[in-house]
Structures are given as C-alpha cells and as structure tokens.
Amino acid sequence: MEEALGVVLPADYKRLVEWYGGGLFAGVLRLLEPDCPDAMYDLVAQTAEHEEVLAELWEAGEDKPSELHEGNARLVPWGYAEGAGHFLYWLVRPGTEPEEWTVLLNEGRGPLREACPVSCGQFLLDVVAGTTTSFHFTGLDDVVDPEDRSRFAPDSQILDQ
C-alpha cells in the first residue's frame, strides 16, 4: 500500500487500521483504510481520486494551499466527515517524518482549509473526546448524542448492511 501511495504512512495511522480497521468514529468521522472493498472508503483509491480532483480545481483557479508550493509537498487523504463532507489530509512534505505531518482539513462545501498540527490519531481522539480546537468539530454535541461519541462502527459492519 505504501508503495502504491509513494509514502511511508504514520505509525499511529497504521495502529488505528490494525486495531479498528476503517470505519466511523463518533458517528461522523470516517477513517479510510487500505484495501477496502468499497472504493469510497479505500485509502489508495481516494488518494488517486483526490489528486486528480484537486489538480483540476487548482487548474480552474481555486487557491492552492500555500504549503503545497514547497517542493514536492502533497496532500494524502486519510479521513472525512460524514454529512459535512470535510476531507482530512496529511500534508506530506519531503524531508518531514510521517509522525510530524500536519492534518489539513478541507471544508466539504467550500474552499476553506484548516491546519491542525497534530497526528491523525490525536485529531481523532480530540474530536471523540470533545477537546478539539478544530472549528469544524467544536459543535459536535449539537449533532451527535454524547453517548455515541465514543462509538466506532467498522466498515465490515457498515458495508454488510
């Protein structure tokens, strides 16, 4: 999978996929996984699709994140917010260790972006625990029942429905 992506993935992501697999945290935050039978939830398929879509958007005039003007920096999606459509990316910079990658959230229905200098695992934990500073997830209690915040639904269960 890492060969197909052209990057070594962060250890915390690998542990999340090993322990949980892909699926839905707190009813809203989807973790993409490699080799998912549904391309919508597959890390490699979504990376290829997003590289193409983002290139088209930037060619059409949408502002490219300034961080991507540095050498061969790129975005690799690792998750998204159900309903809102916000995509969560790693900002992959050459020479930067995977554990130091920034999470970059791209608003689902607009051009706004938010950089969160934490790992994907810490980002997920902060959202589930209600301690996130991300503007896009601070009102989660208005959308998700507090009892459901700690729930995880694996893709294996979701896709069987």
Backbone as CSV, one residue per row, in Angstrom:
resi,resn,N_x,N_y,N_z,CA_x,CA_y,CA_z,C_x,C_y,C_z
1,MET,0.821,-1.181,0.000,0.000,0.000,0.000,0.872,1.254,0.000
2,GLU,1.893,1.280,0.845,2.769,2.448,0.902,3.497,2.651,-0.424
3,GLU,3.833,1.559,-1.065,4.472,1.660,-2.383,3.520,2.294,-3.385
4,ALA,2.262,1.876,-3.363,1.265,2.445,-4.274,1.060,3.935,-4.012
5,LEU,1.134,4.353,-2.742,0.944,5.756,-2.377,2.212,6.585,-2.583
6,GLY,3.359,5.920,-2.540,4.621,6.634,-2.668,5.065,7.313,-1.395
7,VAL,4.513,6.907,-0.250,4.888,7.461,1.056,4.827,6.370,2.115
8,VAL,5.624,6.558,3.160,5.518,5.712,4.347,4.491,6.371,5.244
9,LEU,3.510,5.622,5.683,2.417,6.192,6.475,2.789,6.311,7.948
10,PRO,2.160,7.265,8.640,2.438,7.446,10.070,2.093,6.193,10.882
11,ALA,2.901,5.949,11.904,2.711,4.767,12.757,1.365,4.783,13.460
12,ASP,0.888,5.960,13.877,-0.400,5.989,14.587,-1.546,5.596,13.662
13,TYR,-1.464,5.972,12.390,-2.485,5.559,11.424,-2.454,4.040,11.249
14,LYS,-1.257,3.493,11.108,-1.126,2.045,10.930,-1.719,1.302,12.133
15,ARG,-1.474,1.823,13.339,-2.048,1.189,14.541,-3.573,1.298,14.535
16,LEU,-4.106,2.447,14.163,-5.567,2.606,14.105,-6.187,1.588,13.154
17,VAL,-5.591,1.443,11.983,-6.124,0.499,10.994,-5.958,-0.936,11.482
18,GLU,-4.839,-1.221,12.143,-4.620,-2.567,12.676,-5.639,-2.886,13.766
19,TRP,-5.878,-1.954,14.675,-6.771,-2.184,15.807,-8.240,-2.098,15.429
20,TYR,-8.590,-1.124,14.609,-10.000,-0.878,14.299,-10.384,-1.235,12.870
21,GLY,-9.485,-1.035,11.927,-9.846,-1.097,10.527,-10.487,0.234,10.162
22,GLY,-10.945,0.345,8.950,-11.636,1.570,8.556,-13.018,1.584,9.177
23,GLY,-13.575,2.767,9.279,-14.922,2.857,9.833,-15.238,4.245,10.312
24,LEU,-16.284,4.318,11.120,-16.855,5.592,11.527,-16.721,5.798,13.031
25,PHE,-16.010,6.860,13.409,-15.851,7.246,14.809,-16.876,8.313,15.154
26,ALA,-17.503,8.183,16.308,-18.442,9.179,16.836,-19.575,9.492,15.860
27,GLY,-19.851,8.580,14.960,-20.937,8.782,14.013,-20.665,9.789,12.918
28,VAL,-19.477,10.395,12.912,-19.220,11.432,11.910,-17.851,11.367,11.240
29,LEU,-16.864,10.802,11.890,-15.517,10.876,11.353,-15.081,9.524,10.798
30,ARG,-14.938,9.459,9.491,-14.606,8.208,8.811,-13.108,8.083,8.611
31,LEU,-12.571,6.926,8.993,-11.169,6.598,8.767,-11.091,5.741,7.511
32,LEU,-10.345,6.212,6.511,-10.134,5.428,5.296,-9.166,4.298,5.600
33,GLU,-9.339,3.187,4.909,-8.443,2.047,5.115,-7.962,1.511,3.780
34,PRO,-6.770,0.942,3.764,-6.281,0.331,2.527,-7.028,-0.971,2.241
35,ASP,-7.206,-1.247,0.968,-7.822,-2.494,0.516,-9.284,-2.647,0.922
36,CYS,-9.965,-1.548,1.183,-11.401,-1.634,1.477,-12.122,-2.049,0.194
37,PRO,-13.083,-2.961,0.271,-13.782,-3.393,-0.939,-14.611,-2.279,-1.587
38,ASP,-14.926,-1.233,-0.847,-15.667,-0.094,-1.404,-14.683,1.049,-1.645
39,ALA,-14.505,1.442,-2.895,-13.532,2.475,-3.259,-13.769,3.800,-2.531
40,MET,-14.989,4.061,-2.113,-15.289,5.291,-1.373,-14.536,5.351,-0.046
41,TYR,-14.191,4.199,0.510,-13.558,4.126,1.817,-12.121,3.605,1.744
42,ASP,-11.612,3.430,0.521,-10.280,2.870,0.324,-9.238,3.985,0.253
43,LEU,-8.212,3.881,1.068,-7.170,4.902,1.150,-6.484,5.136,-0.194
44,VAL,-6.088,4.083,-0.872,-5.355,4.222,-2.131,-6.260,4.793,-3.222
45,ALA,-7.474,4.297,-3.333,-8.409,4.792,-4.352,-8.743,6.256,-4.115
46,GLN,-8.982,6.625,-2.865,-9.314,8.017,-2.562,-8.123,8.946,-2.791
47,THR,-6.917,8.462,-2.537,-5.735,9.285,-2.796,-5.627,9.597,-4.278
48,ALA,-5.783,8.590,-5.120,-5.712,8.803,-6.568,-6.815,9.745,-7.033
49,GLU,-8.027,9.529,-6.546,-9.153,10.376,-6.944,-8.935,11.827,-6.506
50,HIS,-8.473,12.016,-5.292,-8.289,13.380,-4.787,-7.137,14.107,-5.463
51,GLU,-6.098,13.398,-5.813,-5.009,14.047,-6.545,-5.531,14.601,-7.864
52,GLU,-6.367,13.840,-8.528,-6.942,14.270,-9.802,-7.916,15.443,-9.605
53,VAL,-8.821,15.326,-8.645,-9.815,16.367,-8.398,-9.152,17.672,-7.962
54,LEU,-8.199,17.578,-7.044,-7.518,18.786,-6.572,-6.736,19.456,-7.698
55,ALA,-6.068,18.677,-8.523,-5.325,19.247,-9.652,-6.275,20.013,-10.579
56,GLU,-7.453,19.448,-10.818,-8.440,20.124,-11.676,-8.936,21.417,-11.033
57,LEU,-9.190,21.387,-9.727,-9.650,22.594,-9.031,-8.597,23.698,-9.080
58,TRP,-7.355,23.346,-8.844,-6.291,24.351,-8.849,-6.055,24.881,-10.256
59,GLU,-6.193,24.012,-11.249,-6.041,24.455,-12.639,-7.183,25.399,-13.020
60,ALA,-8.366,25.180,-12.430,-9.525,26.024,-12.721,-9.491,27.345,-11.954
61,GLY,-8.499,27.520,-11.067,-8.359,28.800,-10.391,-8.589,28.814,-8.893
62,GLU,-8.986,27.664,-8.302,-9.129,27.645,-6.844,-7.747,27.784,-6.221
63,ASP,-7.677,28.518,-5.112,-6.401,28.727,-4.436,-5.802,27.410,-3.962
64,LYS,-4.559,27.200,-4.322,-3.811,26.037,-3.862,-3.210,26.399,-2.501
65,PRO,-3.293,25.502,-1.523,-2.699,25.820,-0.218,-1.237,26.244,-0.355
66,SER,-0.878,27.297,0.329,0.486,27.825,0.221,1.524,26.770,0.599
67,GLU,1.173,25.882,1.523,2.100,24.827,1.947,2.491,23.896,0.796
68,LEU,1.660,23.837,-0.234,1.934,22.927,-1.350,2.848,23.532,-2.400
69,HIS,3.229,24.779,-2.204,4.157,25.412,-3.144,5.599,25.053,-2.815
70,GLU,5.809,24.333,-1.708,7.142,23.918,-1.279,7.518,22.605,-1.943
71,GLY,8.435,22.636,-2.873,8.958,21.412,-3.475,7.891,20.432,-3.900
72,ASN,8.013,19.202,-3.440,7.087,18.134,-3.809,6.070,17.836,-2.716
73,ALA,5.653,18.850,-1.978,4.632,18.644,-0.944,3.337,18.202,-1.619
74,ARG,2.585,17.380,-0.912,1.313,16.896,-1.467,0.345,16.577,-0.345
75,LEU,-0.911,16.383,-0.725,-1.957,16.011,0.223,-2.334,14.553,0.008
76,VAL,-2.471,13.826,1.108,-2.924,12.431,1.059,-4.109,12.323,2.007
77,PRO,-5.298,11.980,1.487,-6.476,11.893,2.364,-6.422,10.669,3.265
78,TRP,-6.874,10.853,4.505,-6.933,9.721,5.435,-8.306,9.585,6.080
79,GLY,-9.159,10.590,5.922,-10.491,10.514,6.516,-11.386,11.637,6.041
80,TYR,-12.649,11.567,6.436,-13.570,12.660,6.128,-14.724,12.659,7.107
81,ALA,-15.433,13.768,7.105,-16.576,13.939,7.999,-17.850,13.593,7.246
82,GLU,-18.538,12.574,7.727,-19.812,12.178,7.132,-20.786,13.356,7.205
83,GLY,-21.578,13.522,6.178,-22.579,14.576,6.168,-22.012,15.906,5.705
84,ALA,-21.014,16.413,6.398,-20.425,17.709,6.051,-19.509,17.608,4.832
85,GLY,-18.893,16.444,4.650,-18.017,16.243,3.504,-16.620,16.817,3.652
86,HIS,-16.250,17.265,4.853,-14.897,17.773,5.061,-13.912,16.626,4.873
87,PHE,-12.879,16.866,4.075,-11.851,15.844,3.924,-10.672,16.172,4.807
88,LEU,-10.089,15.130,5.367,-8.917,15.240,6.230,-7.728,14.665,5.473
89,TYR,-6.699,15.468,5.382,-5.497,15.089,4.647,-4.284,15.132,5.566
90,TRP,-3.274,14.408,5.164,-1.943,14.636,5.712,-1.281,15.610,4.762
91,LEU,-0.596,16.595,5.292,0.243,17.463,4.483,1.621,16.807,4.476
92,VAL,1.935,16.162,3.365,3.168,15.386,3.226,4.233,16.289,2.613
93,ARG,5.257,16.547,3.411,6.374,17.384,2.953,7.629,16.530,2.880
94,PRO,8.352,16.594,1.763,9.609,15.858,1.668,10.535,16.254,2.822
95,GLY,11.192,15.258,3.402,12.115,15.512,4.490,11.456,15.607,5.852
96,THR,10.135,15.504,5.893,9.402,15.554,7.161,8.941,14.146,7.502
97,GLU,9.220,13.710,8.705,8.820,12.372,9.141,7.295,12.266,9.180
98,PRO,6.741,11.108,8.835,5.280,10.934,8.839,4.618,11.321,10.167
99,GLU,5.287,11.082,11.284,4.701,11.424,12.585,4.634,12.929,12.799
100,GLU,5.289,13.684,11.947,5.288,15.146,12.062,4.379,15.819,11.034
101,TRP,3.680,15.025,10.231,2.795,15.610,9.224,1.645,16.351,9.892
102,THR,1.250,17.430,9.298,0.114,18.219,9.758,-1.165,17.655,9.165
103,VAL,-2.237,17.668,9.958,-3.558,17.332,9.438,-4.118,18.603,8.806
104,LEU,-4.565,18.499,7.577,-5.169,19.624,6.887,-6.608,19.260,6.554
105,LEU,-7.544,20.020,7.098,-8.962,19.788,6.845,-9.387,20.698,5.705
106,ASN,-10.045,20.146,4.711,-10.601,20.920,3.604,-12.110,20.879,3.735
107,GLU,-12.700,22.058,3.894,-14.147,22.183,4.036,-14.850,21.459,2.889
108,GLY,-15.906,20.740,3.211,-16.600,19.930,2.226,-17.349,20.701,1.165
109,ARG,-17.891,21.822,1.520,-18.698,22.581,0.565,-18.155,23.998,0.397
110,GLY,-16.859,24.063,0.286,-16.227,25.359,0.134,-14.721,25.236,0.105
111,PRO,-14.052,26.358,-0.086,-12.598,26.339,-0.233,-11.818,26.483,1.069
112,LEU,-12.496,26.627,2.205,-11.788,26.877,3.452,-10.971,25.664,3.888
113,ARG,-9.797,25.963,4.433,-8.916,24.918,4.946,-8.509,25.269,6.368
114,GLU,-8.214,24.247,7.129,-7.783,24.436,8.499,-6.634,23.479,8.768
115,ALA,-5.502,24.015,9.175,-4.343,23.187,9.505,-4.352,22.889,10.998
116,CYS,-4.166,21.627,11.327,-4.115,21.181,12.723,-2.786,20.454,12.901
117,PRO,-1.868,21.035,13.658,-0.531,20.438,13.788,-0.501,19.262,14.760
118,VAL,-1.308,18.237,14.465,-1.361,17.024,15.279,-1.402,15.825,14.341
119,SER,-1.170,14.646,14.894,-1.259,13.415,14.106,-2.732,13.082,13.861
120,CYS,-2.980,12.173,12.931,-4.371,11.783,12.664,-4.981,11.114,13.897
121,GLY,-4.198,10.306,14.610,-4.707,9.655,15.816,-5.095,10.664,16.885
122,GLN,-4.263,11.680,17.075,-4.575,12.714,18.057,-5.780,13.526,17.610
123,PHE,-5.885,13.790,16.318,-7.037,14.523,15.789,-8.322,13.755,16.085
124,LEU,-8.327,12.453,15.785,-9.496,11.611,16.062,-9.841,11.612,17.549
125,LEU,-8.835,11.435,18.380,-9.049,11.421,19.824,-9.641,12.745,20.295
126,ASP,-9.104,13.848,19.821,-9.615,15.159,20.225,-11.077,15.352,19.813
127,VAL,-11.430,14.890,18.620,-12.822,15.019,18.168,-13.730,14.157,19.036
128,VAL,-13.362,12.906,19.231,-14.181,11.981,20.023,-14.298,12.452,21.477
129,ALA,-13.208,12.962,22.035,-13.209,13.403,23.436,-13.854,14.774,23.626
130,GLY,-14.104,15.479,22.531,-14.700,16.809,22.638,-13.695,17.882,23.021
131,THR,-12.411,17.603,22.822,-11.374,18.570,23.179,-10.732,19.217,21.962
132,THR,-11.269,18.982,20.794,-10.672,19.526,19.575,-10.763,21.052,19.535
133,THR,-9.786,21.644,18.908,-9.823,23.081,18.667,-10.238,23.363,17.226
134,SER,-10.515,22.306,16.464,-10.941,22.466,15.079,-12.309,23.135,15.032
135,PHE,-12.369,24.232,14.336,-13.622,24.973,14.179,-14.740,24.069,13.656
136,HIS,-14.405,23.162,12.785,-15.401,22.325,12.113,-15.977,21.213,12.987
137,PHE,-15.375,20.974,14.149,-15.869,19.906,15.022,-16.201,20.369,16.436
138,THR,-16.092,21.655,16.706,-16.357,22.136,18.064,-17.829,22.018,18.448
139,GLY,-18.747,22.020,17.508,-20.173,21.905,17.807,-20.703,20.499,17.644
140,LEU,-19.863,19.510,17.794,-20.251,18.123,17.561,-21.384,17.667,18.480
141,ASP,-21.437,18.194,19.699,-22.502,17.794,20.624,-23.884,18.180,20.117
142,ASP,-23.944,19.157,19.207,-25.226,19.544,18.624,-25.692,18.537,17.576
143,VAL,-24.773,17.713,17.100,-25.070,16.765,16.020,-25.072,15.318,16.498
144,VAL,-24.184,15.003,17.443,-24.000,13.631,17.905,-24.388,13.519,19.373
145,ASP,-25.185,12.519,19.680,-25.540,12.241,21.072,-24.253,11.953,21.836
146,PRO,-24.069,12.581,23.012,-22.835,12.363,23.779,-22.510,10.888,24.012
147,GLU,-23.519,10.041,24.136,-23.269,8.604,24.328,-22.675,7.960,23.077
148,ASP,-22.939,8.542,21.915,-22.431,7.983,20.663,-21.023,8.464,20.314
149,ARG,-20.524,9.442,21.053,-19.201,9.998,20.738,-18.101,8.958,20.812
150,SER,-18.231,8.000,21.695,-17.168,7.005,21.862,-17.420,5.733,21.048
151,ARG,-18.431,5.734,20.231,-18.738,4.536,19.428,-17.933,4.505,18.139
152,PHE,-17.639,3.288,17.724,-16.947,3.050,16.461,-17.719,1.999,15.694
153,ALA,-18.020,2.291,14.439,-18.695,1.330,13.573,-17.709,0.942,12.465
154,PRO,-17.241,-0.315,12.444,-16.279,-0.730,11.434,-16.914,-0.856,10.053
155,ASP,-16.092,-0.629,9.033,-16.573,-0.775,7.659,-17.169,-2.150,7.426
156,SER,-16.587,-3.176,8.034,-17.098,-4.532,7.853,-18.568,-4.616,8.259
157,GLN,-18.947,-3.908,9.285,-20.335,-3.870,9.752,-21.176,-2.951,8.861
158,ILE,-20.648,-1.787,8.525,-21.386,-0.806,7.719,-21.650,-1.340,6.319
159,LEU,-20.644,-1.943,5.716,-20.763,-2.399,4.337,-21.646,-3.637,4.209
160,ASP,-21.843,-4.381,5.301,-22.707,-5.555,5.285,-24.186,-5.185,5.345
161,GLN,-24.469,-3.941,5.704,-25.873,-3.521,5.851,-26.532,-3.339,4.518
